[in-house]
């Protein structure tokens, strides 16, 4: 009987070591003064060392969902890492926190060092852009669990906010103003429905050109989830934001109520913004009603700020001066 080794069982330790070698250099570029340990330790060490009164840690974890299927078809993997980090950054930002460090988890059936490097390169680039250290992570090779060429990723983020600066919506009252910031596309939600429309109903491919969009299907669907940290950060410093909602799974319909106190709701001005062409194209092709679109997709609204009517005009002017394109989305009722 011939001997069986780990490689014959589907796990390539040498490939794993090569991935770690490539990741180390990428991670090192993201290090901030708080990083105490490097990639390769059993756990990542981070020293707070921040001049924050009564500091509170804010943590979140998320994935990219079936947007990964588009990446597999297109053979484009670097934007997935950007999606992962920016989604997690926004999730803690809405509570007033700025990111400290990030960890990623990559699982695949057969480890391909070039693909893994592309994914982590995107993670590292987004971490640098958000001032967040890539502190560590895990790469798992799981033969027989994932199909060849497929993988899953998850991100874990920890941020910091002073207790007095936590944004939790407690001071929101009827009459407060909703200010919207635009999304860059589908971000990381609604892809199961989008894929069904694009690939099953329309029978398109990732390289199919869509005249209405002015680009290929792959380019439109893989546009990275944007981070709102740099835009919102100065407003957090001024203490003028009462609440925020990151418009992810469930759309505006499900996410905006999460920031409102009991007994309050919201009224949207549906004429206040023009829904981007990608969403209009998907709605028409899939024959989807408005209510379902607002639950499945962000519809061009990536983040919603809740502010006092007395501050609204100044906040809008400040955002526009920074190059942003905000608008009044509605009111709290």
N, C-alpha and C positions, 0 to 999 in steps of 0.2 A: 504493500500500500504506500503510495507516494505521500510525502509530507505536504501539509497544507499550511500556508502562511497567511498573514493578515492581508497582504496585497491581493492574494488569490480570492479572499473573501470579499473583496471590493473596497477595502480601506487602504489608501496609499499614504503611509506616514511621511514619506519623503515629500510628497506633494503638499501635505499639511505644513511641514517645516518650511517649505519654500514660500507658502502663503504668509506665514508668520514673518519670515525675513522681509518680504516686500511690505507688509503692513507696518512693521516697526518704523521704517523711514517716513511713511505717510503720517502715522500717528505723532511722531516726534515734531512734525511741523505744526501741530495743533496745540502743543503744550503751552499752558499758562503757568504763572508763578506758583499756583497751588498744587501742581502735579509733583508727587513725591516719588512714585514708582513708575517704571516703564512697562511697555507691553511685554508679556511673557511671564509676569508674576502670577501667582495664584489669585491674587486680588489686586485691584487698583487702589492706590493710596492718594488721597487728596486732602490738603490742609486748607481749611476755610480761610483763615488769615484776613478776613474782610472786615472793614470798619463799618459794620452794620449793627445798629441797636436792636436787641432782641431778635436775632436772626431766626428765620423759619425756612426749612428745606422744603422744596416742592418737587415731587417726582412724578414721572409719567412713563408709560410704555405704549408703543404702538407698532403697527406694521404698515405695509404698502398695499395690501389686499391684492385683488386680481389685476391690478395694473402691471404686476409682474408678468402676466401672460403676454402683454404687448411687448415688453422688453425681450422676452424669449423669442417672439416672432421676428422682431426687428433686429435682434442681435446687438442691442444697445443697452449697456448695463451701468454706465457711470451716472446717469441721471437718477436711478433708483436710490442711490445713497443720499443724494440731495433731497429727494422726496422724504426719505425716512427721518433725516435730521430736522428739516424745516417743519414737518408736521409736529414732531415732539416739542420743538422750541415754541411753536405757537400755542400748544396745549398748556404749557406752564406760564406762558406770557400772559394769558387771559386772567391769571390770578396775580399778576404783577411781578412775577419772578423772572430773573435773568439767568441764563444757563451757566452752570459751573462745569459739568462734565457729562460725557455721553459714552455709552457702551453699545456695541452692536452684536447681534447674533445672526450668523449665516449658516443655514443647513442645506445640504445638497446630497444627491445620490452619489455622484462621482465628482470629486473636487477637481476643478479646472483652475489652476493658479492665475491664468490671464483674466478669466471672468471674475474671480474673487478680487483680484487687484483692481479691476475697473469699478466694482461695487464699492470697495473701501476707499478708493480714490475719490468717489463722489461724496462719501461720508466725511472724509477728511476735509475736502474743499468746503462743504457746508459748515462743518465745525469751525474752521478758520474764519469763515464769513460771519459767524454768529459769536465769535469770541469764546468758543466752548472747546474744552480739551477732549480729545478722543482718548479716553483713559484705558480702555481695554475692550474685551469682547470674547466671543467664542465662534469658532468655525467647526461645524460638525459634519462629518462625512457619514451618510446613512444609506448604504447601498440597499436597494430593494424597497426603499421607502419613498423616494422621489424618482420620477422619470428622468432619463438621461437628458441633460441640458436644462433641467429645471432646478429651482432652489426657492427657499423662503428666507425672508429677512425680518428682523424685529429690532427695534431701538429702545433704549432705556436712557432717560435723561434725568438729571438732578439739577435743580436751580435754587436760587436764594432770593428771599425777599424779607425786608424788615416787617415785623408783625404789624406795625402801624401803617404800612404801605400795601398790605394785602388788598387786592381788588376782589370783592366777593358779592357785590350787588346789594349789600344791606341798606345802602342809602338811596337806592333808586325809588323814585316816586312817580305817580302819574303825571304826564306832561313832559317828562324828560325826553331828550332827543336821541334818535338812533342815527349814527353816522356810519356809513358803509365804506369799506376799502375794497377795491376790486381784486378778484382772484386772477390767476394767470392761466386758468383753464379748469379742467376737472379736478385738479389737485390730486388727491388719492382716494376719491370716493365716487361711487356710481359706476364702476368699471364693469361689473357683471351685466348690468343693463346695457351699457354702452357697447360692450363686446357683442352682445346678442343682436343689437340693432345693426352694427357695422359688419360683422362677419357672418351672421346667420340670415338676417333679413336682406341686407344689401349685397351680400356675397363679395365684399371688398377684401383687399389684402392690405398689409401694413404699408406697402409702397404705392398703393392706389392714390392718384392725385384727385383731390376734390376741389373743383373750381370755386365753389362757394366759400371754401376755407382758404384757398390760395396756397395750399400745402398738402403734403401727403397725410394719410390717415395716421401713420405712425408718428409723424412730427407733431400733429395736433394732440394726440392722446398721450404722448410722453412728455409734454411740456412740464417742467418741474413745478412742484408745489412751492410756493414762495414763502419766505419768512417775513413776518411783520415786526420783528424786533427793532430794527434800526428806525423804522417809521414811528412806532409807538413809544419807544424808550424815552424820548424827551417829554412826552405827555405824562408818562408815569412819574418823572421827576417833578413835574408841576402839580401832581396830585389832582388832576382835573377829570380823570376817568372814574366813573362810578361802577361800571361793569363792562365786560367784554364777552363776546361769543365767537369762538372759532367755528366756522361753518364747514363741518365735516360730514360724516355719515348721518343721514337724517335731514340734511339741508337746513335752510332757515327755519322751517316748520318745527323741527325737533330740537335744534341747538339754541336758538335765542331764548326760549323759556327757561333754559338751565341757569341763566344768569339773573333771572327776575325773581324778586320776592313773591311769596304766596299772595294770591289775590290780584296780581297784576298780569297784564297781557301786552300785546303790541298791535299796532295798526301800521301796515306797510303802505307806502305810496307806490303802487305798481308802475306809475308813470315816471318815477324819479330816475330810472336808469334803463338803458337799452341792453337787453339780454344779448350777450356775445353770440356771434354767428354759429360757433360750435354747438351750443345748446339748442339754438333754434333749428339747426340742421338735424340733430338727434331727435328732437321732439317731432318734427314733421315726418321723418323717416320711420319712426317707431309708432306714430299716431298716439302719442302719450298726452294725457290731459295735464292741465296746468298744476293741479294739486299734486299729482304724482311727480312731476318734474321738480317741484319745490321741495319734495321730501327726498328725492333720489340724488339731486345735484345741487351744487352751490349757486348755479344760475348767474355766475359772474360776481357773486358777493363772497369774499374770502374771510373777512373779519368785520364784526359789528361792534362799535363803541357805543356805550350809553353814557350820555353827558347831560349836564344841566342846561336848560335853554339859555341861561345867562352866559354860558361858556361856549356855546355851539359855534357861533360865528368866528370867534377867535381861534378855535381849534381847527375849523375848516380852513381858515386862512393860513394857519401855521403848517398844516399838512400840504396845502397846495404850494406853499413857498418851498417845501422840501422836494417838490417834483411829483408828489402823490396826486391821485385823482379821486378824492373822496366826494361823497354826496349825502344829503339828508335822505335817509331811507324811510323814516317814519317816526312814530312817537310811542311812548309807553302809555298804556291806558288802564 
